Amino acid sequence: MLMLHSKRERDKKGGAELANAPPSPLAKRTKKGITMQTTKIKLQRLQLGLTLEQMAERLGVKQRTYQRYEKGEREMPKPVAMLHEALKRNAILERNEQLAKERGKK
């Protein structure tokens, strides 16, 4: 049987789950409550040459959600953080392959 809970009960349960969840590897909180790694997230996106919209699409999240990750308004979930790292590593490998081809032509 489907049980409906009030919004307050859902919020209480969700808050307890979030409090017990392990922190994301890219989101470290400071005393001010702002993530220190947000500049790193944005810098990595810019190094890849991607817009907010493109990066959000590749990660499978909405653009506004990804923007909140960069601003530190929302903590990046571990699966999204792992995908973010994989995209970064893939771009580095592609760049290295391209440089190797260019060196071979000279």
Stockholm file with secondary structure:
# STOCKHOLM 1.0

chainA/1-106         MLMLHSKRERDKKGGAELANAPPSPLAKRTKKGITMQTTKIKLQRLQLGLTLEQMAERLGVKQRTYQRYEKGEREMPKPVAMLHEALKRNAILERNEQLAKERGKK
#=GR chainA/1-106 SS CCCCCCHHHHHHHHHHHHHHSCCCTTCCBCTTSCBTTHHHHHHHHHHHTCCHHHHHHHHTSCHHHHHHHHHTSSCCCHHHHHHHHHHHHHHHHHHHHHHHHHHHHC
#=GC SS_cons         CCCCCCHHHHHHHHHHHHHHSCCCTTCCBCTTSCBTTHHHHHHHHHHHTCCHHHHHHHHTSCHHHHHHHHHTSSCCCHHHHHHHHHHHHHHHHHHHHHHHHHHHHC
//
